Structures are given as structure tokens and as C-alpha cells.
Amino acid sequence: MRNLAITLTHYRSWIMPRFWPAACQRAGGGCHPHRVARGDNVTAIRRRSSAHDIAAVRDRHIPWFAAVRFRETAAASLTLCAALALTACSSSDANGEASDESPTVTQSPRTSATATSDPTETAKKEAIATYGAYWQEMEKLYADPSGTSAQLDQYAASAALKNAETDAKSTHERGLINVGDVAATNPTATKVDTSGKVPNVMISSCLDISRWQTVNAKTKKAVSLPDNRLTKYMIVSAVEKYPQGWRVTKDEPQGKSC
């Protein structure tokens, strides 16, 4: 009994600072160790530990310090494990979120190499396009007795423009017009000069006027023409670049069929 009393005294002095209510501490530990008042900051594990540990000491199953410290160590271990698990989860989540986000890669602006246009090829394309538009305006010029609907001067200049306007006027004065269409097939740039003061291109084509008929302006009846005339023949035209753009300046029929 004396040993038990000493043991309980040591138990009370060891457990009191941590588990006893504040009132018991002020009273010098005069409260029973396992009598816990309502509202004390004591967990269920600690209440059970106090009663069971004293019983264990009383029955001499295990030393009181071993029982209490084992339970407290177990509870602390559980708390520590939970904290570690929570930290690990938080770290894993953070890593997961970071891995889901694609890294931002700053790309240096690429210097786009602009292909320099070949002046010769550009001249060919522009001259041939002007040449095609020139013949379309020629159709309008010969089909209109007034000669006002065509805008040939936007595609022709110099001798080509003067000769076309003179010949169309002569045709209209005789009461005739030309209807249908002219086809300048297979236009080919045979010579290109872009280095001179006036860039120019020589174009060879097969001019097809078989569907371009001369008719009476009033009756629209076709006019008889020589059977041996050429309706498809080679023609060479000069196209020059003016400040306003490309212009057909000369037409030279070659006198041979194509």
C-alpha cells in the first residue's frame, strides 16, 4: 500500500500539469486525477488513460508511467502521422497541379524571310494581263458606233492606240460594226527588258478573229468578206510600262496562220 501511495503521488505530480483543470493546479493538485469537471480541456483519450492507468498500477499489471506514456506516445504518433499524411497530400496536389500546367515557353520572334519577287517574272505577268485586257477593250471599241463605251487608253498608248481608234472610226463611218469576240491565244513573252528607262515586254500570240464578225450597224447583217483572208494569224505586240501602268504600244501582224 505504501508503494502504491508513492506511485500515485508520483503519478499525480507527473500528470497534473498537463491534464488537470486549472482550479486543481491552483489548489496544489488537490483534485483526484481521474475526476474531470465538465468543460475542462481534456480529451476522451486522456480521461480514459487516467482511469485505466491507475487501475493498471493498482493491479500491478504494468507500471503507471509505461501505460500513460505509451498511450500518449500512441496518440501523438497518430496525430503526427495524420499531419504528415496531410502535408504529403498537399504536396502531391500541388505537384499534380503544377504538372498539369503546361510550361510557358517564350519563343523568340522568327524573322520571316520575304521572298524577293523576280522583276522579270513580274513584268511578264503584268504585261500579259494588260495585253488580254487590251483586246477586250478593242471588242467594245469596234462594237460601239459612238466609240465612247471603251476605255482603250487605259491599256493602249502610242501607235497601237492611234491606229485602233482611227480604224474603228473608219469602220463606224461606213455604217459597220464588229461584234463577237477576239481571242489572243497562247500569249508568250519573247523578250523582257526591265533595266532600261522604259521597261518593256514583247508578246507573241495567235490572234483568232474567226468569231469577230463585221455587220451592218442598222440591220446587223453580216458583211461579205474575202474567203482567203486569215482569221487566225500570228501577231507580235510591244507592251511598255508607263507611269500609269503597262500599255500596248504596237501591234504587228506576222501574215502567217496559226
C-alpha positions as a LaTeX table, in Angstrom:
\begin{tabular}{lrrr}
\hline
Residue & $x$ (\AA) & $y$ (\AA) & $z$ (\AA) \\
\hline
Met1 & 0.00 & 0.00 & 0.00 \\
Arg2 & 2.79 & 2.37 & 0.79 \\
Asn3 & 4.35 & 1.66 & $-2.59$ \\
Leu4 & 1.00 & 2.31 & $-4.25$ \\
Ala5 & 0.61 & 5.63 & $-2.45$ \\
Ile6 & 4.07 & 6.73 & $-3.50$ \\
Thr7 & 3.32 & 5.66 & $-7.03$ \\
Leu8 & 0.05 & 7.59 & $-7.07$ \\
Thr9 & 1.81 & 10.63 & $-5.68$ \\
His10 & 4.37 & 10.47 & $-8.48$ \\
Tyr11 & 1.56 & 9.86 & $-10.96$ \\
Arg12 & $-0.32$ & 12.91 & $-9.69$ \\
Ser13 & 2.74 & 15.17 & $-9.91$ \\
Trp14 & 3.56 & 13.92 & $-13.46$ \\
Ile15 & 0.07 & 14.08 & $-14.90$ \\
Met16 & $-1.23$ & 17.21 & $-13.19$ \\
Pro17 & 0.47 & 19.95 & $-15.17$ \\
Arg18 & $-0.89$ & 18.55 & $-18.42$ \\
Phe19 & $-4.30$ & 17.02 & $-17.68$ \\
Trp20 & $-5.73$ & 18.58 & $-14.53$ \\
Pro21 & $-8.05$ & 21.57 & $-14.61$ \\
Ala22 & $-6.69$ & 24.98 & $-13.79$ \\
Ala23 & $-8.57$ & 25.01 & $-10.44$ \\
Cys24 & $-6.79$ & 21.84 & $-9.30$ \\
Gln25 & $-3.44$ & 23.27 & $-10.25$ \\
Arg26 & $-4.06$ & 26.40 & $-8.20$ \\
Ala27 & $-5.16$ & 24.25 & $-5.28$ \\
Gly28 & $-1.88$ & 22.44 & $-5.39$ \\
Gly29 & $-3.22$ & 19.31 & $-7.04$ \\
Gly30 & $-5.97$ & 18.59 & $-4.54$ \\
Cys31 & $-8.26$ & 17.01 & $-7.11$ \\
His32 & $-8.45$ & 13.35 & $-7.94$ \\
Pro33 & $-6.53$ & 12.73 & $-11.08$ \\
His34 & $-9.34$ & 10.98 & $-12.98$ \\
Arg35 & $-12.20$ & 13.22 & $-11.83$ \\
Val36 & $-12.57$ & 15.65 & $-14.68$ \\
Ala37 & $-15.04$ & 18.51 & $-14.48$ \\
Arg38 & $-17.31$ & 19.44 & $-17.44$ \\
Gly39 & $-15.71$ & 21.99 & $-19.69$ \\
Asp40 & $-12.13$ & 21.08 & $-18.85$ \\
Asn41 & $-9.83$ & 20.96 & $-21.83$ \\
Val42 & $-9.33$ & 17.20 & $-21.59$ \\
Thr43 & $-9.68$ & 14.79 & $-24.46$ \\
Ala44 & $-11.53$ & 11.50 & $-24.26$ \\
Ile45 & $-8.26$ & 9.61 & $-24.68$ \\
Arg46 & $-6.78$ & 11.39 & $-21.67$ \\
Arg47 & $-9.84$ & 10.71 & $-19.45$ \\
Arg48 & $-9.70$ & 7.05 & $-20.28$ \\
Ser49 & $-5.95$ & 7.00 & $-19.82$ \\
Ser50 & $-6.14$ & 8.39 & $-16.27$ \\
Ala51 & $-8.64$ & 5.80 & $-15.01$ \\
His52 & $-7.16$ & 2.83 & $-16.80$ \\
Asp53 & $-3.60$ & 3.68 & $-15.87$ \\
Ile54 & $-4.43$ & 3.90 & $-12.17$ \\
Ala55 & $-6.23$ & 0.59 & $-12.40$ \\
Ala56 & $-3.23$ & $-0.94$ & $-14.11$ \\
Val57 & $-0.92$ & 0.33 & $-11.40$ \\
Arg58 & $-3.27$ & $-0.91$ & $-8.70$ \\
Asp59 & $-3.41$ & $-4.40$ & $-10.18$ \\
Arg60 & 0.35 & $-4.27$ & $-10.77$ \\
His61 & $-0.10$ & $-5.23$ & $-14.46$ \\
Ile62 & 2.20 & $-2.55$ & $-15.90$ \\
Pro63 & 4.00 & 0.46 & $-14.43$ \\
Trp64 & 1.89 & 3.59 & $-14.48$ \\
Phe65 & 4.47 & 5.58 & $-16.41$ \\
Ala66 & 4.64 & 2.91 & $-19.03$ \\
Ala67 & 0.86 & 2.89 & $-19.51$ \\
Val68 & 0.47 & 6.66 & $-19.66$ \\
Arg69 & 3.46 & 7.33 & $-21.83$ \\
Phe70 & 2.53 & 4.53 & $-24.22$ \\
Arg71 & $-0.97$ & 5.92 & $-24.70$ \\
Glu72 & 0.29 & 9.49 & $-25.05$ \\
Thr73 & 3.01 & 8.38 & $-27.45$ \\
Ala74 & 0.44 & 6.44 & $-29.49$ \\
Ala75 & $-1.89$ & 9.45 & $-29.62$ \\
Ala76 & 0.98 & 11.76 & $-30.54$ \\
Ser77 & 2.12 & 9.31 & $-33.21$ \\
Leu78 & $-1.36$ & 9.19 & $-34.71$ \\
Thr79 & $-1.51$ & 13.00 & $-34.75$ \\
Leu80 & 1.94 & 13.22 & $-36.31$ \\
Cys81 & 1.06 & 10.61 & $-38.95$ \\
Ala82 & $-2.12$ & 12.46 & $-39.82$ \\
Ala83 & $-0.20$ & 15.72 & $-40.14$ \\
Leu84 & 2.44 & 14.08 & $-42.30$ \\
Ala85 & $-0.21$ & 12.46 & $-44.48$ \\
Leu86 & $-1.99$ & 15.80 & $-44.91$ \\
Thr87 & 1.30 & 17.50 & $-45.81$ \\
Ala88 & 2.12 & 14.74 & $-48.29$ \\
Cys89 & $-1.32$ & 15.06 & $-49.92$ \\
Ser90 & $-0.98$ & 18.82 & $-50.13$ \\
Ser91 & 2.46 & 18.46 & $-51.67$ \\
Ser92 & 1.18 & 15.84 & $-54.11$ \\
Asp93 & $-1.77$ & 18.00 & $-55.09$ \\
Ala94 & 0.49 & 20.97 & $-55.59$ \\
Asn95 & 2.85 & 18.91 & $-57.69$ \\
Gly96 & $-0.08$ & 17.50 & $-59.63$ \\
Glu97 & $-1.45$ & 20.94 & $-60.35$ \\
Ala98 & 1.98 & 22.12 & $-61.38$ \\
Ser99 & 2.43 & 19.16 & $-63.70$ \\
Asp100 & $-0.96$ & 19.76 & $-65.30$ \\
Glu101 & 0.01 & 23.29 & $-66.22$ \\
Ser102 & 1.99 & 23.48 & $-69.41$ \\
Pro103 & 5.20 & 25.43 & $-69.00$ \\
Thr104 & 5.15 & 28.80 & $-70.61$ \\
Val105 & 7.72 & 28.91 & $-73.34$ \\
Thr106 & 8.72 & 32.27 & $-74.68$ \\
Gln107 & 9.50 & 31.95 & $-78.32$ \\
Ser108 & 11.75 & 34.39 & $-80.00$ \\
Pro109 & 10.07 & 36.03 & $-82.96$ \\
Arg110 & 11.01 & 34.41 & $-86.19$ \\
Thr111 & 12.37 & 36.53 & $-88.93$ \\
Ser112 & 10.17 & 35.76 & $-91.89$ \\
Ala113 & 12.22 & 35.77 & $-95.00$ \\
Thr114 & 10.23 & 37.61 & $-97.61$ \\
Ala115 & 10.87 & 36.12 & $-100.96$ \\
Thr116 & 12.11 & 38.80 & $-103.31$ \\
Ser117 & 9.96 & 38.88 & $-106.45$ \\
Asp118 & 11.78 & 38.32 & $-109.70$ \\
Pro119 & 11.34 & 41.58 & $-111.65$ \\
Thr120 & 11.46 & 39.72 & $-114.96$ \\
Glu121 & 8.66 & 37.32 & $-114.00$ \\
Thr122 & 6.61 & 40.17 & $-112.52$ \\
Ala123 & 6.98 & 42.15 & $-115.76$ \\
Lys124 & 5.87 & 39.16 & $-117.83$ \\
Lys125 & 2.73 & 38.56 & $-115.78$ \\
Glu126 & 1.69 & 42.20 & $-115.69$ \\
Ala127 & 2.33 & 42.76 & $-119.40$ \\
Ile128 & 0.37 & 39.66 & $-120.46$ \\
Ala129 & $-2.54$ & 40.66 & $-118.20$ \\
Thr130 & $-2.58$ & 44.11 & $-119.84$ \\
Tyr131 & $-2.44$ & 42.54 & $-123.28$ \\
Gly132 & $-5.53$ & 40.43 & $-122.58$ \\
Ala133 & $-7.46$ & 43.45 & $-121.26$ \\
Tyr134 & $-6.36$ & 45.42 & $-124.35$ \\
Trp135 & $-8.18$ & 43.03 & $-126.70$ \\
Gln136 & $-11.29$ & 43.05 & $-124.55$ \\
Glu137 & $-11.44$ & 46.84 & $-124.87$ \\
Met138 & $-10.85$ & 46.53 & $-128.61$ \\
Glu139 & $-14.07$ & 44.48 & $-128.85$ \\
Lys140 & $-16.00$ & 47.27 & $-127.10$ \\
Leu141 & $-14.45$ & 49.96 & $-129.27$ \\
Tyr142 & $-15.42$ & 48.34 & $-132.59$ \\
Ala143 & $-18.90$ & 47.31 & $-131.36$ \\
Asp144 & $-19.94$ & 50.85 & $-130.33$ \\
Pro145 & $-20.58$ & 53.29 & $-133.23$ \\
Ser146 & $-20.07$ & 56.23 & $-130.88$ \\
Gly147 & $-16.76$ & 54.86 & $-129.67$ \\
Thr148 & $-17.42$ & 56.10 & $-126.15$ \\
Ser149 & $-18.01$ & 52.84 & $-124.23$ \\
Ala150 & $-14.45$ & 51.58 & $-124.50$ \\
Gln151 & $-11.58$ & 52.65 & $-122.23$ \\
Leu152 & $-8.81$ & 51.57 & $-124.54$ \\
Asp153 & $-6.49$ & 54.35 & $-123.39$ \\
Gln154 & $-6.09$ & 52.52 & $-120.06$ \\
Tyr155 & $-4.45$ & 49.61 & $-121.85$ \\
Ala156 & $-3.01$ & 51.12 & $-125.06$ \\
Ala157 & $-0.86$ & 54.07 & $-125.99$ \\
Ser158 & 1.22 & 55.48 & $-128.83$ \\
Ala159 & 0.78 & 53.83 & $-132.26$ \\
Ala160 & $-1.42$ & 50.98 & $-131.02$ \\
Leu161 & $-3.99$ & 53.34 & $-129.54$ \\
Lys162 & $-3.92$ & 55.75 & $-132.53$ \\
Asn163 & $-4.25$ & 53.00 & $-135.13$ \\
Ala164 & $-7.08$ & 51.26 & $-133.27$ \\
Glu165 & $-9.10$ & 54.45 & $-132.79$ \\
Thr166 & $-8.55$ & 55.51 & $-136.44$ \\
Asp167 & $-9.55$ & 52.14 & $-137.88$ \\
Ala168 & $-12.62$ & 51.81 & $-135.59$ \\
Lys169 & $-13.75$ & 55.31 & $-136.59$ \\
Ser170 & $-13.40$ & 54.46 & $-140.30$ \\
Thr171 & $-15.45$ & 51.28 & $-139.82$ \\
His172 & $-18.24$ & 53.14 & $-138.00$ \\
Glu173 & $-18.35$ & 55.86 & $-140.70$ \\
Arg174 & $-19.20$ & 53.18 & $-143.26$ \\
Gly175 & $-22.13$ & 52.04 & $-141.09$ \\
Leu176 & $-20.40$ & 48.92 & $-139.92$ \\
Ile177 & $-19.52$ & 47.49 & $-136.53$ \\
Asn178 & $-17.71$ & 44.41 & $-135.34$ \\
Val179 & $-19.50$ & 42.02 & $-132.98$ \\
Gly180 & $-18.44$ & 38.85 & $-131.26$ \\
Asp181 & $-15.14$ & 38.25 & $-129.56$ \\
Val182 & $-11.43$ & 38.25 & $-130.25$ \\
Ala183 & $-9.20$ & 35.57 & $-128.72$ \\
Ala184 & $-5.48$ & 36.20 & $-128.27$ \\
Thr185 & $-4.45$ & 32.62 & $-127.53$ \\
Asn186 & $-1.19$ & 31.42 & $-126.04$ \\
Pro187 & 0.36 & 34.82 & $-125.31$ \\
Thr188 & 4.08 & 34.37 & $-124.69$ \\
Ala189 & 6.68 & 36.90 & $-123.57$ \\
Thr190 & 9.51 & 36.57 & $-126.08$ \\
Lys191 & 11.64 & 39.43 & $-124.79$ \\
Val192 & 11.75 & 41.25 & $-121.47$ \\
Asp193 & 13.74 & 44.34 & $-120.59$ \\
Thr194 & 13.33 & 45.74 & $-117.08$ \\
Ser195 & 16.67 & 47.54 & $-116.81$ \\
Gly196 & 16.02 & 50.32 & $-119.33$ \\
Lys197 & 14.38 & 53.66 & $-118.82$ \\
Val198 & 11.06 & 52.24 & $-120.03$ \\
Pro199 & 10.57 & 48.57 & $-119.08$ \\
Asn200 & 9.06 & 46.66 & $-122.00$ \\
Val201 & 7.93 & 43.19 & $-122.96$ \\
Met202 & 7.44 & 41.72 & $-126.42$ \\
Ile203 & 4.47 & 39.34 & $-126.64$ \\
Ser204 & 3.75 & 36.84 & $-129.37$ \\
Ser205 & 0.29 & 35.29 & $-129.68$ \\
Cys206 & $-2.15$ & 33.68 & $-132.07$ \\
Leu207 & $-4.94$ & 36.13 & $-132.77$ \\
Asp208 & $-8.23$ & 34.40 & $-133.53$ \\
Ile209 & $-10.83$ & 36.71 & $-135.13$ \\
Ser210 & $-12.96$ & 33.94 & $-136.66$ \\
Arg211 & $-15.81$ & 34.80 & $-134.29$ \\
Trp212 & $-15.40$ & 38.55 & $-134.67$ \\
Gln213 & $-17.81$ & 39.45 & $-137.43$ \\
Thr214 & $-18.29$ & 42.66 & $-139.36$ \\
Val215 & $-22.01$ & 43.51 & $-139.62$ \\
Asn216 & $-24.24$ & 46.36 & $-140.70$ \\
Ala217 & $-24.81$ & 48.62 & $-137.70$ \\
Lys218 & $-28.54$ & 49.01 & $-138.52$ \\
Thr219 & $-29.58$ & 45.63 & $-139.90$ \\
Lys220 & $-27.00$ & 43.54 & $-138.01$ \\
Lys221 & $-26.47$ & 41.54 & $-141.19$ \\
Ala222 & $-23.01$ & 40.11 & $-141.76$ \\
Val223 & $-20.86$ & 41.76 & $-144.44$ \\
Ser224 & $-19.29$ & 39.53 & $-147.07$ \\
Leu225 & $-15.52$ & 39.31 & $-146.72$ \\
Pro226 & $-12.85$ & 37.58 & $-148.86$ \\
Asp227 & $-12.72$ & 33.83 & $-148.33$ \\
Asn228 & $-8.93$ & 33.76 & $-148.40$ \\
Arg229 & $-8.46$ & 36.17 & $-145.56$ \\
Leu230 & $-6.64$ & 34.99 & $-142.44$ \\
Thr231 & $-8.86$ & 34.61 & $-139.39$ \\
Lys232 & $-6.10$ & 33.09 & $-137.22$ \\
Tyr233 & $-2.66$ & 34.60 & $-137.54$ \\
Met234 & 0.43 & 35.32 & $-135.53$ \\
Ile235 & 0.83 & 38.77 & $-134.09$ \\
Val236 & 3.63 & 40.39 & $-132.14$ \\
Ser237 & 2.85 & 43.25 & $-129.77$ \\
Ala238 & 5.01 & 45.58 & $-127.72$ \\
Val239 & 3.90 & 46.37 & $-124.16$ \\
Glu240 & 5.64 & 49.15 & $-122.24$ \\
Lys241 & 5.43 & 50.28 & $-118.65$ \\
Tyr242 & 4.20 & 53.85 & $-118.32$ \\
Pro243 & 3.92 & 55.80 & $-115.05$ \\
Gln244 & 0.20 & 54.95 & $-115.11$ \\
Gly245 & 0.85 & 51.25 & $-115.75$ \\
Trp246 & 1.50 & 48.86 & $-118.63$ \\
Arg247 & 0.30 & 49.84 & $-122.11$ \\
Val248 & 0.24 & 48.07 & $-125.50$ \\
Thr249 & 2.15 & 50.41 & $-127.82$ \\
Lys250 & 2.46 & 48.45 & $-131.08$ \\
Asp251 & 0.77 & 45.58 & $-132.97$ \\
Glu252 & 2.49 & 43.82 & $-135.88$ \\
Pro253 & 0.54 & 41.02 & $-137.68$ \\
Gln254 & 3.01 & 38.43 & $-138.97$ \\
Gly255 & 1.00 & 37.41 & $-142.01$ \\
Lys256 & 1.06 & 33.69 & $-141.26$ \\
Ser257 & $-1.63$ & 31.44 & $-139.90$ \\
Cys258 & $-1.50$ & 29.73 & $-136.58$ \\
\hline
\end{tabular}
